[in-house]
Amino acid sequence: MTPINYQQLTARLEEQGVAYSSMALANRVTLVATTLGGRIFVFLPDREDCLFWVNPAFAEPASFARFIRDNEWNIGGDRVWIGPEIQFIIQERGLEGGEPRASIPVAMDPGRFALEQISERSCRLTQSPALDAFCLARGAVSLRLERTIRPVGDPLAGTGISDGIWFAGYEQETALRRVGGDPIPASWWSVTNLHAGGDVIIGTTAAPRYADFVAPAPPELHEIGRNYARARLTGERQYKTGYEARQVLGRFAYLHPTAADEGYLLVRAFYSNPAGRYLEEPVNAVGRNGYAVFVYNDDGRYGSFGEFECMGAAVGGPDDPVACLDRVPLYIYAGELAQLRSAAQALLGTAP
């Protein structure tokens, strides 16, 4: 299936009267932020295919009109949800061999977002969802999530490691606050939809522990090494794995080949607090939590893609801070695979 390009995406948004902002990153890269689901999309210098997976409904006006009318959530791109999933999406765990019952709240996604253009090089997406809690607590909470989006520089500049490969990057300054309702803990939850065909690699301490959140990760697609975890995204076989905050070093990456010796590398950085409260749990493992990084591989039911994800520590609970402010950058490199692996080695301590 042909990926969605810049012209298709912006034309569909304009046809439906959806607000968006286009910003220039380094090296003539274009970032699009939109009120539709609070999504971010990134396009390479020729403005052809989106760097992230995008729902194919964007290809045609009629299909996208239906998508908007039906309040669909599986938009693609780079998003921030409210977690943990076990609290706000999973309504019943489905223990005793039953299937869990889950529903994505419309207030979360596609939600209602405001978009503010701060300057030519920064914008802000804001939402204020009211969410019901289920498995970890009972009640409802009102939250405010603000994401200020701006370009960032190359962390490898001046080292010589990224010389000869192409770079762009942006960060989301993410503020989450409980503003009303019950004292129910919540976390920001960064999710990036990825084109299948590459490897996620996570820098960790020795022999990291992980948990399976859906079907177990197939051994041919998942590897635990001395100081890393590696997961292949195929978009053909569903699995989801989570990795403990105390063992995750705060950087993970996705290396996707685009030709025999070329590709692109996405590197996500965030603060993984080893003493933080990370509340996400597998549906069948009550009380087993502490996970800050996740990898999801879809089986085609939602689209042929994968995801890498990270989650902030809890705020808003009786023993938690009332708010948090985190900076979550994404560094983008493209060029020869050998040089991209060198960049990954420098930033993660290991390479795909």
PyMOL commands that set and color helices and strands:
alter all, ss='L'
color gray80, all
select helices_A, chain A and resi 6-15+26-28+56-59+61-69+85-88+107-111+337-348
alter helices_A, ss='H'
color red, helices_A
select strands_A, chain A and resi 20-24+30-34+40-43+78-83+90-92+101-102+113-119+122-127+130-133+139-151+166-181+187-195+199-204+210-212+222-224+228-232+239-244+248-257+262-269+291-297+305-311+323-336
alter strands_A, ss='S'
color yellow, strands_A
deselect
rebuild
show_as cartoon
